[in-house]
Amino acid sequence: MVTNVTLHARTRPPDAVFTTSPNEPLRLNSPYSEPHPDPRPTLILMGGSVRAAAFDAVTAGYRVISLDRFGDADLRAISDHWEPLNDQTDWSNLPGDPGAPIVPTGGFAWPQEEYRAERKSASDGTTPTAIAHPAAFSDQALRISGGGPEHRDGRGLTGWASRVLYPSAARIRELQDPALLASIAAESGIGFPITRELTAANLAAIRDPENWLIKPIGRTGGADIRLLTSVMRVSGRNRSPSELARAAAESSSATSFTANTSVAEAKPNVLQRRVAGRSIGVNYFARHRAGRLEVRLLGVFAGLTYRHLPAHRWLYAGSCGPCGERWAEWPLSQMRLSDLGNRIAARFGLVGLFNVDLIRSPDGSLTLLEINPRYSASMELLTGYRSLPPTSLIDWHVAAHAERAGALRTAAADGRVGWRDRDVSLVPAGLRACKRIVYARHDHPPRDPQGWLALAEPERFRPLSVSLHDLPSAATAAGFPLLTVIVRGHAPIAEQLQVSAVIDRRLNCPKN
């Protein structure tokens, strides 16, 4: 077992309004901006790693501006502009359409809700120059830019806030409220883990600490989830309940995951009882069609976690599927998951793409863990099957927001989101896919794409299709994500998993 590797997380004018024609992707343009010579609509993607979302957006004809923490070679190759996402990101100087919509994805340890921005004096208001949690950005953008209710246009949109296709900070707090999540899950016949506030009294009452987790609220990708037993002892003795409460509260902020972020933060932690079973991710798409909420269950995927270091065993490491229809209890589970998606979208006002993480226990029962109101890592396994025209889930997301805002007519939205084929699976019958994030187990030098392909030798695994993504543009240190392997084909998921594991071992061979 590898024991000496530390894991790390991969590390405008205020009056912009929606404009669109029925057959083109949503654009936000400022009346103060000069027309850009590139006819493609601009889209800004921001997150820990936006490569998958960027490839998706490009298929719909978007001009992509990418902000993430890696700047992988394949992302830079398709982006019109890339720059690192951190608290120094200057939003006033991004190239392209200054009114472009902003689509946040996951994989980045966002700062807390305080919007840390300098206020610039300008004739048209003030312009934020630093990035914060997208929810806070959406909530506070009007105040920062000097706007207000009187600046709303006839479609109920606002300047900066209208650009961020993401829920508000208040809505995010609701999405993370354990009591509210437990209530919604119960209404759909789905469980929720026993969750308690992290206090000395609650810690003292626990008699089986090996079955409890310390879970940060608002983290992404399973980062910084810890077993309670991992912080119980210090200097050869058990900590007292008060000492343990302090140590547990500090455990996530002291790890390499947050140490590598650009903005220091301390997320609140809770105690949560472990649930036996396999993690799954369920992807949904919601829209308000002619004023009526419609929610589509897009697919169910089994989750992979990083197992080489016990301390990081819940870190996201990939997805496989779709898999739900192969469960013996699938008719009942499908009904419950569809009902859950409808309740979530209605209760929290979600449109566009969202994802729900659950545990499927050996007896087939389901337990809700969290809701992610965004494009998720497993969604790229729903596309890329050479459909004509190609499916772009990012464009679906943008179109759903435009439709709800009244900026896109129903007929145009129907065409954009494949409404006529809403009952047809996005994945062709019999096909499956496996996505594995390869974490570096030793330092890797920089290589060109052909160098990575030479190591992986994907042609050896035909007729399965094997592709490499998130190709690093620089050297990769041990413990960081190296690249992503995607296997597609008609072979069983177990075989595809084995192929991806073989490639992982080849890439991490000490000789390489």
Beta strands, then each sheet from edge to edge (+ up, - down):
strand 1: 17-19
strand 2: 27-29
strand 3: 42-46
strand 4: 63-68
strand 5: 81-84
strand 6: 102-104
strand 7: 195-197
strand 8: 212-216
strand 9: 226-227
strand 10: 233-234
strand 11: 237-238
strand 12: 269-273
strand 13: 278-289
strand 14: 292-305
strand 15: 316-321
strand 16: 352-360
strand 17: 366-372
strand 18: 432-439
strand 19: 465-469
strand 20: 481-489
sheet 1: 1+ 2-
sheet 2: 5+ 4+ 3+ 6+
sheet 3: 7+ 12- 8+ 9-
sheet 4: 10+ 11-
sheet 5: 17+ 16- 13+ 14- 15+ 18- 20+ 19-
end
